[in-house]
Amino acid sequence: IRRSKMEEIYSSGDIAKVYQAILKSVEEITELVRYKLVKITDSKNHFGEEQLNIDKETDEIIYRNLEETGVVHSACSEESIHPTVFNEDGSFIVTFDPLDGSSILDAKFAVGSIFGIWPKCDLIGASCRDMIGAALGIYGNKSCVVLYNSEKDQVDELTYCKIEEEKTWVITDTKITLKPDAKHFAPGNLRITKDLPNYKKVIDWYIDNGKRLRYSGGMASDCYHMLHKKDGVFLYPGIKEGKKSLTLRVLYECAPLALLVEKAGGVAHDGDIPILDIVVDCYGMKSPIFMGSKNDIERVDKIMKGIDIDE
């Protein structure tokens, strides 16, 4: 464990300023989720979903810190999907989910913030593989950030700590690599088993083979568990035709986490193609997602498609 130095962790140049803004946001949100009373507001987000006071405040914190970098062209979030332009000369676009899992926050479960960093471009029509950075912030008994270190092409973990009365970030893990075989599984959207009976076969396989269930109802925290433990799968199927039971959004959740998982040696796809090969068709685009340890995701894909497996 050692104290963090920007020039060692976040790449050189202006992208370091974007990661600094993300860390600053996580620091502020840490205080907010710990001490702010949560209540429903009278407003709704773009998708018609009720907003908590804390949804709006986390959104505002992140927008403010990104604007203050001076290098971010624009940003958009799951709470306010239309891009807000900060600086026409900025080099980056940031897409983010300010507080993933806010519906389980009142039960004191861990929640998180998800960030994708893009070069300045038109996001509509862009490939998710155009992303150049990503980060996952977690607010639990400790606050942590897992991020893609583009300078070293690796995934690192930082933890927000108090050392000799000074609050600071320390590097707690580097070169995070997912093992090819998983001990843990996080199966979301169990309601879809009625329409996708092969998904029930996937879950049965994990139970029959003695794997450990780790599902909280929050994508951010479940994916953090997978990256921290260095194995696991997160599964959230849906039916693309008619977009039945699709709830996870590409720009703000699926693509950034898929980048972290791929860079950690894992696999992330939508049942047909890698998540990072998806071409964005709208700001609210949704997708199924299957991601995690390579051998497990390959096995899940076979079972979902009705292909016999040897085990």
Secondary structure, DSSP 8 states (H G I E B T S, - for coil): -EE--HHHHS-SSTHHHHHHHHHHHHHHHHHHHHHS---EEEEE-TTS-EEEHHHHHHHHHHHHHHHHHS-EEEEEESSS-S-EES-TT--EEEEEEEEETGGGGGGT--EEEEEEEEESS-STT-BGGG--EEEEEEESSSEEEEEEETTTTEEEEEEEEEETTEEEEEEEE-S----SS-SEEEE--GGGGGT-HHHHHHHHHHHHTT-EE---S-HHHHHHHHHHHT--EEEE--BTGGGBT---BIIIIIHHHHHHHHHTT-EEESSSSBGGG-B--STT-B--EEEESHHHHHHHHHHHTT-----
